[in-house]
Amino acid sequence: MPAEETSKVGGGRLLASAVLIGAGVLVEPELLGGALLGAGLVYGLPIVGQLLGPVVTSAVQLGYSTVASVGDLLGGARDQIHGMVASARSDYERSRSSSVTS
């Protein structure tokens, strides 16, 4: 749908909403606040979504890269600890076997 037709459709929806809210207010004036709040949500959420979409995408990407970095860091630390434990175990077994033979 071309942009010109889209704006006509959006304008028609807005006009229809305004007419319905106006008619509702004539019948029940107490409902004006809720009607305006509902209309604001219906027309405002897509705009907020368009504005926050890139921010949320960037935040998710940053979180993912942070988790991946932490995972790599923990993997390296785990390898170092395994190396230390293996070294300590071999030293222990070597000292134990030399004390048994003497």
C-alpha positions in Angstrom: 0.0 0.0 0.0 1.5 3.4 -1.0 2.3 5.9 1.8 -0.5 8.2 0.6 -3.2 5.5 0.9 -1.8 4.5 4.3 -2.1 8.0 5.6 -5.7 8.2 4.3 -6.5 4.9 6.1 -4.9 6.1 9.3 -6.7 9.4 9.1 -10.0 7.6 8.6 -9.4 5.4 11.6 -8.5 8.5 13.7 -11.6 10.3 12.6 -13.8 7.3 13.2 -12.3 6.9 16.7 -12.9 10.6 17.5 -16.5 10.4 16.4 -17.1 7.3 18.5 -15.4 8.9 21.5 -17.5 12.0 21.0 -20.7 10.0 20.8 -19.7 8.0 23.9 -19.0 11.2 25.9 -22.4 12.6 24.9 -24.0 9.5 26.3 -21.8 9.1 29.4 -19.5 12.1 30.1 -17.8 10.1 32.9 -16.2 7.8 30.4 -14.1 10.6 28.7 -10.9 9.9 30.7 -11.0 6.1 30.0 -11.9 6.7 26.3 -9.0 9.1 25.9 -6.7 6.8 27.7 -7.7 3.9 25.5 -7.4 5.9 22.3 -4.0 7.1 23.5 -2.9 3.5 24.0 -4.2 2.3 20.7 -2.5 5.1 18.7 0.5 5.6 20.9 1.8 2.1 21.4 2.8 1.6 17.8 4.8 4.8 17.9 6.4 3.8 21.2 7.2 0.4 19.7 8.9 2.0 16.7 11.0 4.2 19.0 11.9 1.5 21.5 12.4 -1.3 19.0 16.0 -0.3 18.2 16.8 0.3 21.8 15.5 -3.1 22.9 17.3 -4.8 20.0 20.6 -3.1 21.1 20.0 -4.1 24.7 19.4 -7.7 23.8 22.5 -7.8 21.6 24.6 -6.2 24.4 23.3 -8.7 26.9 24.0 -11.6 24.5 27.6 -10.5 23.9 28.1 -10.0 27.6 26.9 -13.5 28.4 29.1 -14.9 25.6 32.1 -13.0 27.0 31.5 -14.2 30.5 31.1 -17.8 29.2 34.4 -17.6 27.4 36.0 -16.1 30.6 34.6 -18.9 32.7 35.7 -21.5 30.2 39.3 -20.3 30.4 39.2 -20.2 34.2 37.8 -23.7 34.3 40.6 -24.9 32.0 43.2 -23.3 34.3 41.7 -24.8 37.4 41.6 -28.3 35.8 45.3 -27.8 34.9 46.2 -26.8 38.5 44.2 -29.8 39.9 45.9 -32.2 37.4 49.3 -30.8 38.3 48.6 -31.1 42.1 47.3 -34.6 41.6 50.4 -35.7 39.7 52.7 -34.1 42.3 50.8 -35.8 45.1 50.9 -39.2 43.4 54.6 -38.8 42.5 55.4 -37.9 46.1 53.3 -40.7 47.4 54.9 -43.3 45.1 58.4 -42.1 46.0 57.6 -42.3 49.8 56.2 -45.9 49.4 59.3 -47.1 47.5 61.7 -45.6 50.0 
